[in-house]
Amino acid sequence: MDAQSRGRADNIDPADQWVLNPNTGEYELRLTPSAPQSPVPGPRRPSPRAGGAARRRNDSAPGETRQTRTAGTGSVPPPRSGRRRGGEPETPQGRRAVRRPVKKKSRAKKVLAWTAGGTAFVLVAVGTAGYLYLKHLEGNVTTTDVGDAGSKSFSKDEAFNILIIGTDKRTGKGNEGYGDKNSVGHADTNILLHVSKDRTNATALSIPRDLIVDVPDCPTKQPDGSTKVIAGTQNVRFNTSLGQDGRDPGCTMRTVEETTGIHVDHFMMADFNAVKTLTSAVGGVEVCVAHPVNDKESHLKLPAGKSVVEGEQALAFVRTRHSFGNQGDLDRIKAQQQFLGSLMRKMSSSDTLTNPSKVLDLAEAATKALTVDSAIGHVSTLKDIAMELKKVPTKNITFTTVPVVDNPAEKVHATVVVNDATAPAVFDAIRNDVSFTDVKRKQKAAKDAAAARLKGSRSAPSEVRVRILNGGAEGGSAQETLSWLQTDKGVLKSENAGNAPAGLKNTTLEYAPDQAAQARELAALMGLPGSALKPGRSVTNAQGLPAMTLTLGKDFKGAGVSLTAPAKAPDVDKSTADKVKCAS
């Protein structure tokens, strides 16, 4: 190679070897041709194109890469520094083109160029590895098809309810001393987690395993893809809603809705191993006991005050029944709530989130421990749920328990029943997305606008003209409402218009602008919230007159039962996830 050629080769900018292909929108590596061709560009040849202008570096033919063109012709486009925009004019034959001095780029700029290219490759590699790792995690998760017991998908824009189930099935090494020896996997620990729509608060409602309930008929998917309806049972323990007679978690979800009136969107289920692996993954969880504990049955041994437990000791803490209170399930629930609050604090702490090893261990442990419904069986969806829950301040995550009383049918109290005097208000608060802590709601403006629809003059009941449809309530609700309105409230200009398309979640009342006074009167009679009033248009009734449309949704509880959400949640025995509370 002569000195002149060597000088030109030394001055090729590495960044110039990456060029943009306009046909693909991607950068491609432009390599120098291999022998016997010259490794560097020679003098510019006359362009075969009309007008004599040389092709610009991005002017590749469709489907043609830069390397393919140069290798076939023997010419390599000069470096970026040696070209003018639009190409150089053609020089006369026999005369050598005068090359401008090439300005050598600084070493710093070369280093920056190669660093940028290297970073791109690293990002691609990391992204690929991340994708493969996510697919690996997804393989850890077990899913169950619960049919129509839950929601079909997860929405990041809505409130959601997840039933967390801990089974008493003895799976895994070292669990022989826990649970019932021959258990099919009953619903031993049950928490209904409600996360508010605006993510300002969440409520974790514990459901006692010994609560007496009616388990409904449960359509259950079989291994061969068929569906079997497992007959319901009345006046049985809540824990039998899972495992008994082949019931799946979807049956537990249906039982929760039957008992509380709260629709469950999804479930997450874990066994004894989950407690051991999750606590080990985060390096232990801090718990507090008011007095020393030495439980021979669970093998839990702790001094008074704070301790860090993990693995076997963590499982013993949440399983012990004889160390706290009256040595029953309700006192154990309080200890479990304290434990979960501490686990939440540890999982969201900077000590965990900034430690890559802990994060990976936690991801492995969590995905291997979980069984979830098919709608949230993807790791990306589970990540979305975790990110939504992370938005809720721990001070606004409330732990409470279904209000219960001792079962009056028992002389020796072993089970409990729902407290009909206090439980309905708790269920209503959760169903209507009302916080159990003081929060500043993000949707205040929207709520104020809805409340404003209730303000103003009201028509007399005899002037209210309305058609009633059933869009999601129990069968016969439209006729029941019609009879109640006409007989008890004097709304005689009303009619049963039959069924609307099924699946309506909330009851609505649509009306034309000139019917606003009628709408306010009907809302007052029925206890409809402002959010149920939908300004729109009227429809023609059977007499050919304009009427409003009342469509009953799944939230409809019966004629004369108010649908207005409580302004605040009831005062209940509770704790929050941000505070340490010693089990006693």
C-alpha positions as CSV (number, residue, x, y, z in Angstrom):
1,M,0.0,0.0,0.0
2,D,1.5,3.4,-1.0
3,A,1.8,6.3,1.5
4,Q,-1.1,8.2,0.0
5,S,-3.5,5.2,0.3
6,R,-2.3,4.4,3.8
7,G,-3.1,8.0,4.8
8,R,-6.6,7.8,3.4
9,A,-7.2,4.5,5.3
10,D,-6.0,5.9,8.6
11,N,-8.4,8.8,8.3
12,I,-11.6,6.7,7.9
13,D,-13.9,7.6,10.7
14,P,-15.2,4.4,12.4
15,A,-18.6,6.1,12.8
16,D,-18.7,6.4,8.9
17,Q,-18.8,2.6,8.7
18,W,-22.4,2.7,10.0
19,V,-24.8,4.2,7.4
20,L,-28.6,4.6,7.4
21,N,-30.5,2.5,4.8
22,P,-33.5,4.6,3.8
23,N,-35.4,1.5,2.7
24,T,-35.3,-0.2,6.1
25,G,-34.9,2.8,8.4
26,E,-32.0,1.0,10.1
27,Y,-28.2,1.5,10.4
28,E,-26.0,-1.0,8.5
29,L,-22.4,-1.8,8.8
30,R,-20.5,-0.8,5.6
31,L,-17.3,-2.9,5.5
32,T,-14.4,-2.4,3.1
33,P,-14.2,-4.9,0.3
34,S,-12.0,-8.0,0.6
35,A,-9.0,-8.8,-1.5
36,P,-8.1,-8.6,-4.4
37,Q,-9.9,-5.3,-4.4
38,S,-8.3,-2.2,-2.9
39,P,-9.1,-1.9,0.8
40,V,-9.7,1.9,0.4
41,P,-11.5,4.0,-2.1
42,G,-9.7,4.9,-5.3
43,P,-10.3,8.0,-7.5
44,R,-14.0,8.7,-8.2
45,R,-15.3,7.0,-11.3
46,P,-17.6,8.9,-13.7
47,S,-21.2,8.3,-12.6
48,P,-23.3,6.1,-15.0
49,R,-26.4,8.2,-14.1
50,A,-27.6,11.1,-16.2
51,G,-26.4,14.4,-15.0
52,G,-23.1,13.0,-13.8
53,A,-23.9,13.2,-10.1
54,A,-22.6,10.4,-7.9
55,R,-25.1,8.4,-5.8
56,R,-25.4,9.7,-2.2
57,R,-24.5,7.2,0.5
58,N,-28.1,6.6,1.4
59,D,-29.3,6.1,-2.2
60,S,-29.2,2.3,-2.2
61,A,-31.5,0.4,-4.4
62,P,-34.5,-1.3,-2.7
63,G,-33.4,-4.4,-0.9
64,E,-29.7,-3.6,-1.5
65,T,-27.3,-3.1,1.4
66,R,-24.2,-0.9,1.2
67,Q,-21.9,-3.9,1.6
68,T,-23.5,-5.7,-1.4
69,R,-23.2,-2.7,-3.7
70,T,-19.5,-2.0,-2.9
71,A,-18.5,-5.6,-3.1
72,G,-20.0,-6.1,-6.5
73,T,-18.5,-3.0,-8.2
74,G,-15.1,-2.7,-6.5
75,S,-15.7,0.8,-5.4
76,V,-16.2,1.9,-1.8
77,P,-17.9,5.3,-1.0
78,P,-15.4,7.7,0.6
79,P,-15.7,8.6,4.2
80,R,-18.3,11.2,5.3
81,S,-15.6,13.8,5.6
82,G,-14.6,13.4,2.0
83,R,-18.0,13.9,0.4
84,R,-20.1,16.9,-0.4
85,R,-23.9,16.9,0.0
86,G,-25.3,16.0,-3.4
87,G,-22.1,14.5,-4.7
88,E,-19.0,16.1,-6.4
89,P,-19.1,17.3,-10.0
90,E,-17.5,15.0,-12.5
91,T,-13.9,15.8,-13.4
92,P,-12.7,15.7,-17.1
93,Q,-11.1,12.5,-18.3
94,G,-7.4,12.3,-17.8
95,R,-7.2,14.8,-15.0
96,R,-6.8,13.7,-11.4
97,A,-9.3,15.1,-8.9
98,V,-7.8,17.4,-6.4
99,R,-8.5,16.0,-2.9
100,R,-9.2,18.4,-0.1
101,P,-7.1,17.9,3.0
102,V,-8.9,15.5,5.3
103,K,-9.5,17.0,8.7
104,K,-8.6,14.3,11.2
105,K,-11.2,13.7,13.9
106,S,-10.0,13.9,17.5
107,R,-9.5,10.8,19.5
108,A,-12.2,11.9,21.9
109,K,-14.8,12.0,19.2
110,K,-13.8,8.5,18.0
111,V,-14.0,7.1,21.4
112,L,-17.5,8.7,21.8
113,A,-18.6,7.3,18.5
114,W,-17.5,3.8,19.4
115,T,-18.9,4.1,22.9
116,A,-22.3,5.0,21.5
117,G,-22.2,2.0,19.1
118,G,-21.1,-0.3,21.9
119,T,-23.8,1.0,24.2
120,A,-26.4,0.2,21.5
121,F,-25.2,-3.4,21.3
122,V,-25.2,-3.7,25.1
123,L,-28.8,-2.4,25.2
124,V,-29.9,-4.9,22.6
125,A,-28.2,-7.7,24.4
126,V,-29.7,-6.7,27.8
127,G,-33.1,-6.3,26.2
128,T,-32.9,-9.8,24.7
129,A,-31.7,-11.3,27.9
130,G,-34.5,-9.5,29.8
131,Y,-37.1,-10.9,27.4
132,L,-35.7,-14.4,27.8
133,Y,-35.7,-14.0,31.5
134,L,-39.3,-12.8,31.5
135,K,-40.3,-15.8,29.5
136,H,-38.5,-18.0,32.0
137,L,-40.4,-16.3,34.9
138,E,-43.6,-16.8,33.0
139,G,-42.9,-20.5,32.9
140,N,-42.8,-20.5,36.7
141,V,-46.4,-19.3,37.1
142,T,-49.2,-21.8,37.4
143,T,-52.6,-20.7,36.0
144,T,-56.2,-21.8,36.5
145,D,-59.1,-21.0,34.2
146,V,-61.9,-19.9,36.5
147,G,-64.4,-19.1,33.7
148,D,-66.8,-16.3,34.4
149,A,-66.0,-16.2,38.1
150,G,-63.6,-13.3,37.6
151,S,-62.8,-10.6,35.1
152,K,-61.5,-11.3,31.6
153,S,-58.5,-8.9,31.9
154,F,-56.7,-6.6,34.2
155,S,-57.3,-2.8,33.8
156,K,-54.8,-0.3,35.1
157,D,-57.5,2.4,35.0
158,E,-60.0,0.8,37.3
159,A,-60.4,-0.3,40.9
160,F,-59.7,-4.0,41.3
161,N,-60.3,-6.8,43.8
162,I,-57.9,-9.7,44.2
163,L,-58.5,-12.7,46.4
164,I,-55.3,-13.8,48.0
165,I,-55.6,-17.5,49.1
166,G,-53.2,-19.4,51.3
167,T,-53.9,-23.2,51.2
168,D,-53.2,-25.7,54.0
169,K,-51.9,-28.3,51.5
170,R,-48.7,-30.0,52.5
171,T,-46.5,-29.5,49.4
172,G,-42.8,-29.2,49.5
173,K,-40.0,-30.4,51.8
174,G,-40.3,-29.6,55.5
175,N,-44.0,-28.9,55.6
176,E,-45.1,-32.2,57.2
177,G,-45.7,-30.4,60.6
178,Y,-48.2,-27.9,59.2
179,G,-51.8,-28.1,58.2
180,D,-54.1,-31.1,57.9
181,K,-52.2,-34.3,57.0
182,N,-54.7,-35.4,54.3
183,S,-55.9,-31.9,53.2
184,V,-56.8,-31.5,49.6
185,G,-55.8,-27.9,49.9
186,H,-58.5,-25.8,51.7
187,A,-58.7,-22.0,51.8
188,D,-56.9,-21.6,55.0
189,T,-55.9,-17.9,54.8
190,N,-58.0,-15.6,52.8
191,I,-57.6,-11.9,52.1
192,L,-59.7,-9.8,49.7
193,L,-57.5,-7.0,48.5
194,H,-59.3,-4.0,47.2
195,V,-57.2,-1.3,45.4
196,S,-59.0,2.0,44.8
197,K,-59.5,3.4,41.3
198,D,-57.3,6.5,42.0
199,R,-54.6,4.4,43.8
200,T,-54.8,6.6,46.9
201,N,-55.7,3.7,49.2
202,A,-56.2,-0.1,49.5
203,T,-58.1,-2.4,51.9
204,A,-57.1,-5.9,52.8
205,L,-60.1,-7.7,54.2
206,S,-59.4,-10.9,56.0
207,I,-62.1,-13.6,55.8
208,P,-61.9,-16.2,58.6
209,R,-61.6,-19.8,57.5
210,D,-64.2,-20.8,60.1
211,L,-66.8,-18.4,58.9
212,I,-70.1,-20.2,58.2
213,V,-71.3,-19.4,54.6
214,D,-73.3,-20.8,51.7
215,V,-71.1,-22.1,48.9
216,P,-72.9,-21.6,45.6
217,D,-73.0,-24.0,42.6
218,C,-69.6,-23.8,40.9
219,P,-68.9,-24.4,37.2
220,T,-65.4,-25.8,37.3
221,K,-63.0,-26.5,34.4
222,Q,-61.9,-30.1,34.1
223,P,-58.5,-31.3,32.8
224,D,-60.1,-32.5,29.5
225,G,-61.5,-28.9,28.9
226,S,-65.0,-29.7,29.9
227,T,-67.0,-27.9,32.6
228,K,-68.4,-29.7,35.6
229,V,-70.9,-27.9,37.9
230,I,-70.1,-28.8,41.5
231,A,-73.2,-28.5,43.7
232,G,-73.2,-25.9,46.4
233,T,-73.6,-26.5,50.1
234,Q,-75.2,-24.5,52.8
235,N,-74.0,-23.6,56.3
236,V,-70.4,-24.8,55.9
237,R,-67.0,-23.4,56.8
238,F,-65.6,-20.9,54.3
239,N,-62.4,-22.9,53.9
240,T,-64.4,-25.8,52.1
241,S,-65.0,-23.5,49.2
242,L,-61.6,-24.7,47.9
243,G,-60.5,-28.2,47.4
244,Q,-63.6,-29.9,48.8
245,D,-65.4,-32.0,46.1
246,G,-62.9,-30.7,43.5
247,R,-63.7,-27.0,43.9
248,D,-61.2,-24.7,42.4
249,P,-60.2,-21.1,43.3
250,G,-63.0,-19.8,41.1
251,C,-65.5,-21.4,43.6
252,T,-63.8,-19.5,46.4
253,M,-64.2,-16.3,44.4
254,R,-67.9,-17.0,43.9
255,T,-68.3,-17.7,47.6
256,V,-66.8,-14.3,48.5
257,E,-69.2,-12.6,46.1
258,E,-72.1,-14.6,47.5
259,T,-71.2,-13.6,51.1
260,T,-70.1,-10.0,50.7
261,G,-71.7,-8.8,47.4
262,I,-68.2,-7.7,46.2
263,H,-67.2,-8.9,42.8
264,V,-63.7,-10.6,42.8
265,D,-61.7,-9.8,39.7
266,H,-58.7,-12.2,40.1
267,F,-57.1,-14.5,42.6
268,M,-53.6,-15.4,43.7
269,M,-53.0,-18.6,45.6
270,A,-49.9,-19.9,47.4
271,D,-49.0,-22.7,49.7
272,F,-46.7,-23.0,52.8
273,N,-43.6,-22.8,50.6
274,A,-44.4,-19.2,49.5
275,V,-43.9,-17.8,53.0
276,K,-40.6,-19.5,53.3
277,T,-39.2,-18.6,49.9
278,L,-40.4,-15.0,49.8
279,T,-39.1,-14.1,53.3
280,S,-35.7,-15.7,52.4
281,A,-35.6,-13.8,49.1
282,V,-35.9,-10.4,50.9
283,G,-33.5,-11.4,53.7
284,G,-36.1,-11.8,56.4
285,V,-39.1,-9.9,57.7
286,E,-39.3,-8.0,61.0
287,V,-42.1,-9.0,63.4
288,C,-43.0,-7.9,66.9
289,V,-44.5,-9.9,69.8
290,A,-45.7,-8.4,73.1
291,H,-44.5,-11.3,75.1
292,P,-42.0,-14.2,74.7
293,V,-43.3,-17.0,72.5
294,N,-42.4,-20.7,72.8
295,D,-45.0,-22.7,70.8
296,K,-44.2,-26.4,70.8
297,E,-46.7,-27.2,68.1
298,S,-45.5,-24.6,65.5
299,H,-41.9,-24.6,66.9
300,L,-42.0,-20.8,67.0
301,K,-39.6,-19.4,69.6
302,L,-39.2,-15.6,69.9
303,P,-38.2,-13.1,72.6
304,A,-40.5,-10.2,73.5
305,G,-40.1,-7.3,71.1
306,K,-38.9,-7.2,67.6
307,S,-37.3,-10.1,65.7
308,V,-36.5,-10.9,62.1
309,V,-37.9,-14.2,60.8
310,E,-37.5,-16.0,57.5
311,G,-38.0,-19.5,56.1
312,E,-39.3,-22.0,58.7
313,Q,-39.6,-19.4,61.5
314,A,-41.6,-17.1,59.2
315,L,-44.0,-19.9,58.4
316,A,-44.3,-20.8,62.0
317,F,-45.2,-17.2,62.9
318,V,-48.1,-17.1,60.4
319,R,-49.3,-20.6,61.3
320,T,-49.3,-20.5,65.1
321,R,-52.7,-20.5,66.8
322,H,-51.6,-20.9,70.4
323,S,-49.3,-17.9,70.9
324,F,-51.7,-15.0,70.7
325,G,-55.0,-13.8,72.3
326,N,-57.6,-16.5,72.7
327,Q,-55.5,-19.0,70.7
328,G,-58.1,-19.0,67.9
329,D,-58.2,-18.1,64.2
330,L,-59.2,-14.5,64.7
331,D,-56.1,-13.7,66.7
332,R,-54.0,-15.6,64.3
333,I,-55.4,-13.4,61.5
334,K,-54.2,-10.2,63.3
335,A,-50.7,-11.7,63.5
336,Q,-50.8,-12.5,59.8
337,Q,-51.9,-9.0,59.0
338,Q,-49.0,-7.6,60.9
339,F,-46.7,-10.0,59.1
340,L,-48.0,-9.0,55.6
341,G,-47.7,-5.3,56.4
342,S,-44.0,-5.9,57.4
343,L,-43.4,-8.0,54.2
344,M,-44.9,-5.1,52.1
345,R,-42.6,-2.6,53.7
346,K,-39.6,-4.9,53.2
347,M,-40.4,-5.7,49.5
348,S,-40.8,-2.0,48.6
349,S,-37.8,-0.8,50.6
350,S,-34.7,0.7,48.9
351,D,-32.7,-2.1,50.5
352,T,-34.6,-4.6,48.4
353,L,-35.3,-2.6,45.2
354,T,-31.7,-1.5,44.8
355,N,-30.2,-4.9,45.3
356,P,-30.2,-6.8,42.0
357,S,-29.6,-10.1,43.7
358,K,-32.6,-9.7,46.0
359,V,-34.8,-8.5,43.1
360,L,-34.0,-11.6,41.0
361,D,-34.5,-13.9,44.0
362,L,-37.8,-12.2,44.8
363,A,-39.0,-12.5,41.2
364,E,-38.0,-16.2,41.1
365,A,-39.6,-16.9,44.5
366,A,-42.8,-15.0,43.8
367,T,-43.5,-16.6,40.4
368,K,-42.7,-20.1,41.6
369,A,-45.0,-19.7,44.6
370,L,-48.0,-18.4,42.7
371,T,-51.1,-19.9,41.1
372,V,-53.2,-17.2,39.5
373,D,-56.2,-17.0,37.2
374,S,-55.5,-17.2,33.4
375,A,-56.4,-13.5,32.9
376,I,-53.3,-12.4,34.8
377,G,-51.1,-15.4,34.1
378,H,-48.5,-13.3,32.1
379,V,-45.5,-11.9,34.0
380,S,-46.1,-8.6,32.3
381,T,-49.6,-8.4,33.8
382,L,-48.3,-9.4,37.2
383,K,-45.7,-6.7,36.9
384,D,-48.5,-4.2,36.1
385,I,-50.5,-5.2,39.2
386,A,-47.4,-4.8,41.3
387,M,-46.7,-1.4,39.9
388,E,-50.3,-0.3,40.5
389,L,-50.2,-1.5,44.1
390,K,-46.8,0.3,44.6
391,K,-48.6,3.6,43.9
392,V,-50.6,3.2,47.1
393,P,-48.9,4.7,50.2
394,T,-48.4,2.1,52.9
395,K,-50.1,4.5,55.4
396,N,-53.3,4.1,53.4
397,I,-53.2,0.3,53.1
398,T,-55.8,-0.9,55.7
399,F,-55.9,-4.3,57.2
400,T,-59.3,-5.3,58.8
401,T,-61.4,-8.5,59.2
402,V,-65.0,-9.3,58.2
403,P,-67.1,-8.4,61.3
404,V,-68.3,-11.6,62.9
405,V,-70.0,-13.0,66.0
406,D,-69.8,-16.5,67.5
407,N,-72.1,-19.0,65.8
408,P,-75.3,-18.9,67.9
409,A,-76.1,-22.5,66.8
410,E,-73.1,-23.9,68.7
411,K,-72.9,-24.6,72.4
412,V,-69.1,-24.9,72.2
413,H,-68.0,-22.1,69.9
414,A,-65.9,-23.3,67.0
415,T,-67.2,-21.2,64.1
416,V,-68.4,-17.7,63.5
417,V,-71.1,-16.0,61.4
418,V,-71.3,-12.6,59.7
419,N,-72.3,-9.8,62.0
420,D,-75.4,-8.5,60.2
421,A,-75.4,-5.3,62.2
422,T,-71.9,-4.1,61.2
423,A,-70.6,-6.1,58.2
424,P,-72.9,-4.7,55.5
425,A,-71.4,-1.2,56.0
426,V,-67.9,-2.6,55.5
427,F,-68.9,-4.5,52.4
428,D,-70.7,-1.4,51.0
429,A,-67.6,0.8,51.6
430,I,-65.3,-1.6,49.7
431,R,-67.9,-2.1,46.9
432,N,-68.2,1.6,46.5
433,D,-64.5,2.3,46.6
434,V,-64.6,4.2,49.9
435,S,-61.3,4.4,51.8
436,F,-60.9,3.3,55.5
437,T,-58.2,6.0,55.9
438,D,-58.3,9.7,55.4
439,V,-57.1,10.4,51.9
440,K,-57.3,13.3,49.4
441,R,-59.2,11.8,46.5
442,K,-58.0,12.6,43.0
443,Q,-61.4,12.4,41.4
444,K,-63.0,15.2,43.6
445,A,-63.9,17.3,40.6
446,A,-65.7,14.4,38.9
447,K,-67.5,13.5,42.1
448,D,-68.6,17.2,42.5
449,A,-69.9,17.3,39.0
450,A,-71.9,14.1,39.6
451,A,-73.3,15.4,42.9
452,A,-74.4,18.7,41.1
453,R,-76.9,16.7,39.0
454,L,-78.9,16.0,42.2
455,K,-79.3,19.6,43.0
456,G,-82.3,21.6,41.8
457,S,-86.0,21.4,41.6
458,R,-87.8,18.0,41.6
459,S,-91.1,16.9,39.9
460,A,-93.9,15.3,41.8
461,P,-93.8,11.5,41.8
462,S,-97.0,11.5,39.6
463,E,-95.2,13.4,36.9
464,V,-92.2,11.0,36.7
465,R,-92.4,9.0,33.5
466,V,-89.8,6.1,33.2
467,R,-89.2,2.8,31.5
468,I,-87.4,0.2,33.6
469,L,-85.0,-2.4,32.1
470,N,-82.9,-5.1,33.7
471,G,-79.3,-5.0,32.5
472,G,-77.5,-7.1,35.2
473,A,-79.7,-7.4,38.3
474,E,-81.3,-10.6,39.6
475,G,-84.1,-11.9,37.4
476,G,-87.5,-10.2,38.1
477,S,-85.9,-7.0,39.5
478,A,-87.5,-4.8,36.8
479,Q,-91.0,-6.0,37.7
480,E,-90.2,-5.8,41.4
481,T,-89.1,-2.2,41.0
482,L,-92.1,-1.3,38.9
483,S,-94.5,-2.6,41.5
484,W,-92.6,-0.8,44.3
485,L,-92.6,2.5,42.5
486,Q,-96.3,2.4,41.6
487,T,-97.6,1.0,44.8
488,D,-95.4,2.6,47.4
489,K,-94.1,5.8,45.7
490,G,-97.0,6.9,43.4
491,V,-94.9,6.8,40.2
492,L,-97.8,5.6,38.1
493,K,-96.3,6.6,34.7
494,S,-93.8,3.8,34.8
495,E,-93.5,0.6,32.8
496,N,-91.5,-2.6,32.6
497,A,-89.5,-2.6,29.3
498,G,-88.0,-6.0,29.8
499,N,-84.3,-6.8,29.5
500,A,-81.3,-4.7,28.3
501,P,-78.1,-6.3,27.2
502,A,-76.7,-8.2,30.2
503,G,-73.5,-7.3,32.0
504,L,-74.2,-3.7,33.1
505,K,-72.2,-3.1,36.3
506,N,-73.9,0.0,37.7
507,T,-77.5,1.1,37.5
508,T,-78.1,4.1,35.2
509,L,-80.9,6.6,34.6
510,E,-80.7,8.4,31.2
511,Y,-82.9,11.5,30.6
512,A,-83.3,14.4,28.3
513,P,-82.4,18.0,29.5
514,D,-86.1,18.9,30.0
515,Q,-86.5,15.8,32.2
516,A,-83.8,16.8,34.8
517,A,-86.4,17.5,37.5
518,Q,-88.0,14.1,37.0
519,A,-84.6,12.5,37.2
520,R,-83.8,14.2,40.5
521,E,-87.1,13.0,42.0
522,L,-86.6,9.4,40.9
523,A,-83.0,9.5,42.2
524,A,-84.3,10.7,45.6
525,L,-86.9,8.0,45.7
526,M,-84.6,5.2,44.8
527,G,-81.4,6.4,46.5
528,L,-79.5,6.7,43.2
529,P,-76.1,8.5,43.4
530,G,-75.3,11.4,41.1
531,S,-73.0,9.2,39.1
532,A,-76.0,7.1,38.0
533,L,-77.6,10.1,36.3
534,K,-76.7,10.2,32.6
535,P,-77.9,13.3,30.7
536,G,-78.8,12.1,27.2
537,R,-82.1,11.7,25.4
538,S,-85.6,10.4,26.1
539,V,-87.3,7.4,24.6
540,T,-90.9,6.9,23.6
541,N,-93.0,4.8,26.0
542,A,-96.0,2.6,25.3
543,Q,-98.3,5.6,25.3
544,G,-96.1,7.4,22.7
545,L,-94.8,9.9,25.3
546,P,-91.2,10.8,26.1
547,A,-89.8,8.8,29.1
548,M,-86.6,8.4,30.9
549,T,-84.7,5.0,30.9
550,L,-83.8,3.3,34.2
551,T,-81.5,0.3,33.6
552,L,-80.8,-1.9,36.6
553,G,-77.2,-3.1,36.9
554,K,-75.3,-5.7,39.0
555,D,-75.1,-3.2,41.9
556,F,-78.9,-3.2,42.3
557,K,-79.8,-4.7,45.7
558,G,-83.5,-4.6,45.6
559,A,-86.5,-2.2,45.3
560,G,-86.2,0.5,47.9
561,V,-82.5,-0.3,48.8
562,S,-80.3,2.8,48.4
563,L,-77.4,2.7,45.9
564,T,-75.8,5.9,47.2
565,A,-72.2,5.1,48.4
566,P,-71.4,6.0,52.0
567,A,-69.6,9.3,52.5
568,K,-67.1,7.5,54.7
569,A,-66.2,4.0,55.8
570,P,-67.4,2.7,59.1
571,D,-65.2,2.7,62.2
572,V,-63.7,-0.8,62.5
573,D,-60.8,-2.6,64.2
574,K,-58.0,-2.0,61.8
575,S,-54.3,-1.5,61.3
576,T,-52.3,0.0,58.5
577,A,-49.2,-1.3,56.6
578,D,-46.9,1.6,57.6
579,K,-47.1,0.9,61.4
580,V,-45.5,-1.8,63.5
581,K,-48.1,-3.5,65.8
582,C,-46.9,-6.2,68.2
583,A,-48.9,-9.4,68.3
584,S,-50.2,-10.2,71.8
